[in-house]
Amino acid sequence: MSYPAIAFNQVCKSYSDKRVLDDIKLEVSQGEAYGLVGVNGAGKSTMIKGLLDLVAIDSGSIKICNKSHRDVNARSDLAYLPDRFSPPAHLRSKDFIEYMLELHDCKHSQEEINAMLDALELDRDTMESSVGRLSKGMTQKLGIASCLLSGKSILVLDEPMSGLDPKARVLFKKQLARLKQKGATLFFSSHVLADVEEIADTMAVLHQGKIEFEGTPESFKQAYTGSSLEEAYINCVA
């Protein structure tokens, strides 16, 4: 039997008197690219942190490949990129990559690592620099590279293109497409609806703590009579 890669069932979470997640239910199929969209404060990062057990949910359940998200082993085949990626500033960039590969228990030849760095345009001088000297865009590329090289079948990416220039976004999306062709599952949040339309098989709109829509980007435009995803989104949350 095939289980969803990720499943939220009636998940609720409040901070003080504010209900951030209200009876959330969604499933991400194995091999699917699933995009989560919503305004700032909609609860996207809380959903992702709940999935990773970085914040405790109040009620409901979350499963990763049919295992409770509280089970450490359930996350063994998952790699995560936070929305505010901040690696140790004192490490050299290449040492950070090596450290992350060791944590993921993933072995790559130097040629394979170099191929990924070249694909993201992370040059050798950058890799010799300390992380603390990198620009936001280069730091983000470093985090992306560590996730893409992790060898994990589920990638959870919270605003992964934040700080990337247009060319870097294109290069990153090419790598995501390559991994998806290999059967990887992508669960990501984004403010950029054009990226969601390009990448996601399924999207969900999280608004005021509830899932207002779940389906394909094309069906979203049809449901909310938008010629673009942006127009449909405005109609959805208005």
C-alpha positions as CSV (number, residue, x, y, z in Angstrom):
1,M,0.0,0.0,0.0
2,S,1.2,3.5,-0.9
3,Y,0.9,6.1,1.8
4,P,1.0,9.9,1.4
5,A,4.5,11.4,1.9
6,I,2.9,14.0,4.2
7,A,-0.5,14.1,5.8
8,F,-2.1,16.7,8.0
9,N,-5.3,15.7,9.7
10,Q,-7.5,18.2,11.6
11,V,-4.4,20.1,12.8
12,C,-4.9,23.1,15.1
13,K,-2.4,25.5,16.6
14,S,-2.9,28.7,18.6
15,Y,-0.5,31.3,19.9
16,S,-2.1,32.9,23.0
17,D,-5.7,33.7,21.8
18,K,-4.9,33.6,18.1
19,R,-5.8,30.5,16.1
20,V,-3.0,30.2,13.6
21,L,-4.0,26.8,12.1
22,D,-7.6,25.8,12.2
23,D,-8.5,22.2,11.4
24,I,-5.9,21.8,8.7
25,K,-6.3,18.7,6.5
26,L,-4.2,18.0,3.4
27,E,-2.1,15.3,1.8
28,V,1.0,15.4,-0.3
29,S,1.4,12.3,-2.5
30,Q,4.8,10.6,-2.9
31,G,6.6,12.2,-5.9
32,E,4.3,15.2,-5.9
33,A,5.3,18.9,-5.9
34,Y,3.0,20.7,-3.5
35,G,3.0,24.5,-3.1
36,L,1.6,26.3,-0.1
37,V,0.7,30.0,-0.6
38,G,-0.6,32.7,1.7
39,V,0.1,36.2,3.0
40,N,2.6,36.9,5.7
41,G,1.3,35.5,9.0
42,A,-1.1,33.1,7.3
43,G,0.5,30.1,9.1
44,K,2.7,28.6,6.4
45,S,5.9,28.5,8.5
46,T,3.9,27.2,11.5
47,M,2.6,24.4,9.3
48,I,6.1,23.5,8.2
49,K,7.6,23.8,11.7
50,G,4.7,21.6,13.0
51,L,5.5,19.0,10.5
52,L,9.1,19.0,11.6
53,D,8.0,18.9,15.3
54,L,9.8,22.3,15.8
55,V,6.6,23.6,17.3
56,A,4.0,21.5,19.1
57,I,0.6,21.3,17.6
58,D,-2.5,21.6,19.9
59,S,-4.5,18.9,18.3
60,G,-4.9,16.7,15.3
61,S,-2.1,14.6,13.7
62,I,0.7,14.8,11.2
63,K,2.2,11.8,9.5
64,I,5.3,11.4,7.3
65,C,5.0,8.2,5.2
66,N,2.4,7.0,7.6
67,K,4.6,7.5,10.7
68,S,3.8,10.1,13.4
69,H,5.8,13.3,12.9
70,R,6.9,13.0,16.5
71,D,8.8,9.8,15.6
72,V,12.4,10.9,14.8
73,N,12.7,8.0,12.4
74,A,9.8,9.5,10.3
75,R,12.0,12.4,9.4
76,S,15.0,10.3,8.4
77,D,14.3,10.7,4.7
78,L,13.5,14.4,4.8
79,A,15.6,17.5,4.2
80,Y,14.6,21.0,5.3
81,L,15.4,24.5,4.3
82,P,14.0,27.2,6.7
83,D,12.7,30.5,5.6
84,R,15.5,32.3,7.5
85,F,18.5,30.1,6.6
86,S,21.4,31.1,8.8
87,P,24.3,28.6,8.9
88,P,27.2,28.9,11.3
89,A,29.1,32.1,10.2
90,H,32.6,30.8,11.1
91,L,32.5,27.8,8.8
92,R,33.9,27.9,5.3
93,S,31.2,27.3,2.8
94,K,32.7,24.0,1.6
95,D,33.0,22.8,5.2
96,F,29.3,23.5,5.7
97,I,28.4,21.4,2.7
98,E,30.6,18.6,4.0
99,Y,29.1,18.9,7.5
100,M,25.6,18.7,6.2
101,L,26.3,15.7,4.0
102,E,27.7,13.9,7.0
103,L,24.6,14.8,9.0
104,H,22.4,13.4,6.2
105,D,24.7,10.3,6.0
106,C,25.0,11.0,2.3
107,K,28.1,10.3,0.3
108,H,29.0,12.1,-2.9
109,S,32.1,12.2,-4.9
110,Q,33.8,15.6,-5.2
111,E,32.8,15.6,-8.9
112,E,29.2,15.2,-8.0
113,I,29.4,18.0,-5.4
114,N,31.2,20.3,-7.9
115,A,28.5,19.5,-10.5
116,M,25.8,20.7,-8.1
117,L,27.8,23.8,-7.2
118,D,28.3,24.6,-10.9
119,A,24.6,24.1,-11.6
120,L,23.8,26.7,-9.0
121,E,26.7,28.9,-9.9
122,L,28.5,28.7,-6.6
123,D,32.1,29.3,-7.6
124,R,35.2,27.9,-5.9
125,D,36.2,31.2,-4.4
126,T,32.8,31.4,-2.7
127,M,33.2,27.9,-1.3
128,E,36.5,28.9,0.2
129,S,34.9,31.9,1.9
130,S,33.5,31.9,5.4
131,V,29.7,31.7,5.5
132,G,29.5,35.0,7.4
133,R,31.0,36.9,4.4
134,L,28.4,35.7,1.9
135,S,25.6,37.8,0.5
136,K,22.0,36.7,1.3
137,G,21.6,35.3,-2.2
138,M,24.8,33.3,-1.9
139,T,23.9,32.0,1.6
140,Q,20.5,30.9,0.2
141,K,22.3,29.0,-2.6
142,L,24.4,27.3,-0.1
143,G,21.4,26.1,1.8
144,I,19.7,25.0,-1.4
145,A,22.8,23.1,-2.4
146,S,22.9,21.2,0.9
147,C,19.3,20.2,0.5
148,L,19.6,19.1,-3.1
149,L,22.7,17.1,-2.3
150,S,21.1,15.5,0.8
151,G,19.9,12.4,-1.1
152,K,16.6,12.6,0.7
153,S,13.3,11.7,-1.0
154,I,11.3,14.5,0.7
155,L,12.3,18.1,0.5
156,V,10.5,20.6,2.7
157,L,11.4,24.1,1.6
158,D,10.1,27.3,3.3
159,E,10.3,30.2,0.9
160,P,13.4,28.7,-0.8
161,M,13.8,31.4,-3.4
162,S,14.0,34.2,-1.0
163,G,17.0,36.4,-1.9
164,L,17.7,34.7,-5.2
165,D,18.2,36.8,-8.3
166,P,16.2,35.8,-11.5
167,K,19.0,33.7,-13.0
168,A,19.5,31.8,-9.7
169,R,15.8,31.1,-9.5
170,V,15.9,29.6,-13.0
171,L,18.9,27.4,-12.1
172,F,17.2,26.3,-8.9
173,K,14.0,25.4,-10.6
174,K,15.9,23.3,-13.1
175,Q,17.4,21.3,-10.2
176,L,14.0,20.9,-8.6
177,A,12.6,19.6,-11.9
178,R,15.5,17.1,-12.2
179,L,14.8,15.8,-8.6
180,K,11.1,15.5,-9.3
181,Q,11.8,13.4,-12.4
182,K,13.7,11.1,-10.1
183,G,10.7,10.7,-7.8
184,A,11.4,13.2,-5.1
185,T,8.6,14.8,-3.1
186,L,8.6,18.6,-2.8
187,F,6.6,20.5,-0.2
188,F,7.3,24.2,-0.4
189,S,5.9,27.6,0.5
190,S,6.2,30.6,-1.7
191,H,5.0,34.2,-2.0
192,V,5.8,34.1,-5.7
193,L,2.7,32.7,-7.5
194,A,4.5,32.4,-10.8
195,D,6.9,29.9,-9.2
196,V,4.0,27.9,-7.7
197,E,2.3,27.7,-11.1
198,E,5.6,26.5,-12.7
199,I,6.6,24.0,-10.1
200,A,3.5,22.7,-8.2
201,D,1.3,19.8,-9.3
202,T,-1.0,20.8,-6.4
203,M,-1.3,24.0,-4.5
204,A,-3.1,25.1,-1.3
205,V,-4.1,28.6,-0.2
206,L,-3.8,29.1,3.5
207,H,-5.8,32.1,4.7
208,Q,-6.7,33.1,8.2
209,G,-5.7,29.7,9.5
210,K,-7.8,27.7,7.1
211,I,-7.2,25.9,3.7
212,E,-9.3,28.0,1.4
213,F,-8.4,26.0,-1.7
214,E,-6.6,22.9,-2.7
215,G,-6.1,21.7,-6.3
216,T,-4.0,22.2,-9.4
217,P,-2.9,25.8,-10.3
218,E,-5.1,25.6,-13.4
219,S,-8.2,24.6,-11.4
220,F,-7.5,27.4,-9.0
221,K,-7.6,29.9,-11.9
222,Q,-10.9,28.4,-13.1
223,A,-12.4,28.3,-9.6
224,Y,-11.7,32.0,-8.9
225,T,-12.0,33.3,-12.5
226,G,-8.5,34.6,-12.8
227,S,-6.6,34.9,-16.0
228,S,-3.4,34.5,-13.9
229,L,-2.7,32.9,-10.6
230,E,-2.2,36.3,-9.0
231,E,-5.7,37.5,-10.1
232,A,-7.3,34.3,-8.9
233,Y,-5.5,34.6,-5.6
234,I,-6.9,38.2,-5.0
235,N,-10.4,36.9,-5.8
236,C,-9.9,34.0,-3.4
237,V,-8.8,36.0,-0.3
238,A,-10.8,39.2,-1.0
